[in-house]
Amino acid sequence: MIKVGLIGCGGIAGAHLRALAAFEERARLVAALDANPEQSRRVGEEYRGITVAQNSESFWDVAMDAVIITVPNRYHRAYVEAAAARGLAIFCEKPLAANLADAAAMTAAVERAGVVNLVGFKNRYFGGIQALHRLLGREGLGALFAYREVCSGARLVNPSIGMEWRMREEIAGGGAVADFGSHSLDMATWLFTPQAGPLVNLDGRLATFIRREGCLPSNDDMALLSGRFASGALFSALDSRVGPGLYQVEVYGALGRARVDLSDPDRLHVSAYAKDNEIAVDDDASTSLGNPFTVQMDRFLRAVAEHRLLQPDFATALSVQRWIEIARANAR
């Protein structure tokens, strides 16, 4: 039985806890820690018998095999370094850190310790995306011409929502370019690099629109990214926390176009440019477990049990972090 500790009990933590509960025969939550005692208390009420830690010292006193880290970006590094020093497997939410220096230090810590490490790029696990990955893996669209993505949420378009930690540069680092753009950059490089080579340049245009509590957030509401892969294939992404509330991935190749849409995330849509040029798509366009958080948790727990490394790891997320910082620098 894998014993798991949770660091950060608000927001996205609920999705990870529900995913963990799906594997109760393999793993169980043993401890929870949050700077807000009310949030950790609620987790303790739902998951009876766990240790609700009052501080870091009492949390680390609990015997465990792995940790899930979902605290704000600025605080990832301290918890990752502490977990790695104890030889624990680590799942960390994306983006890896609030800045490149912390991301590099975290990557060095897990590599030095040799521990299992995984970053929460859960969009990889939509069924349609998995089918797209297989299609591109056999070069089913021919030479790749362009990758285009819209990755956005609509909740924060409401100006009555107050200033959250994600809107504060000193805690989050980038805004939409980090929160949503990390997904876009991970997805594009994962799908395109084997055939189109690495991403070689990136430009960004960032903007902040909605005032919160009388002032603008200190990071971006929306990011427009554009770049190029080594082969010449183009990259573009619209990443936004203020609408329109979409997730769409489109790939253009020499033979046709492929698309995945969050409205039907387990389906890959493929169309050939020429009627007599049929593009073969495999029948399995869905993941075995359905929910991306559940698929992600399954992969993490299997890697912990088998003591093996997996992707996307901290080194992958460090590369994404570098591109985030390049986009932010080029946007100034």
CORUR-V772215 format. One record per run of one state. SS is the DSSP state (H for helix, E for strand, - for the rest). FROM is the first residue (numbers start at 1). TO is the last residue. If there is no record, write none. Layout:
BEGIN
SS:FROM:TO, SS:FROM:TO
END
This chain:
BEGIN
-:1:1, E:2:7, -:8:12, H:13:21, -:22:26, E:27:33, -:34:36, H:37:46, -:47:50, E:51:52, -:53:55, H:56:60, -:61:65, E:66:69, -:70:72, H:73:85, -:86:88, E:89:92, -:93:99, H:100:113, -:114:116, E:117:119, -:120:121, H:122:125, -:126:126, H:127:137, -:138:143, E:144:152, -:153:154, H:155:157, -:158:164, H:165:167, -:168:168, H:169:172, -:173:175, H:176:179, -:180:180, H:181:196, -:197:198, E:199:207, -:208:210, E:211:212, -:213:214, E:215:216, -:217:221, E:222:229, -:230:233, E:234:240, -:241:246, E:247:253, -:254:255, E:256:261, H:262:264, -:265:268, E:269:272, -:273:291, H:292:306, -:307:313, H:314:331, -:332:332
END
